[in-house]
Amino acid sequence: MTEPIEGPDEQVRALERLVGRWRVGGGTEGTVTYRWLDGGHFLLQEVELVQEGRPVTGIEVIGREQPFGATAPGDDIRSRFYGGEGHTFDYVYEIEGDTLTIWGGEKGSPAYFRGTFEADGDALSGAWVYPGGGGYDSTMRRVG
């Protein structure tokens, strides 16, 4: 049996600035809501968006993975998105200062989001970048 984790580390706690309800604009439109699960080790994102005229709904669980039988969690902050349309997507989150990077799949992937929080923390602006030059601008503004 593995020991419980003492508490979330500094990098996981840095995701606190995402907690709340956000209006999303740019290549997708709608709202996302972030909240901590009990214990503060995992952040839950609830998604209600429209992208290219199609609804994108689901939940994402964000935190450090601790594989079965392991005595400590992994180094990366990972997530899995479970979409109402039957899709799952894996991501790695990194936050350094005011810059948030969300890697599609693995850290260093050619698919990623990179954005910067405004000084008041109530807005995040950046872009999703996809291999081959695709992607779109994205903004989030806190609404609750």
ABEGO torsion letter per residue (X at the ends): XBBBBABBBAAAAAAAAABEBBBBBEABBEBBBBBBBBGGABBBBBBBBBBGGBBBBEBBBBEBBBBBGBABBBABBBBBBBBAAGBBBBBBBBBBEABBBBBBGBBGBABBBBBBBBAAGABBBBBBBBBGGBEBBBBBBBAX
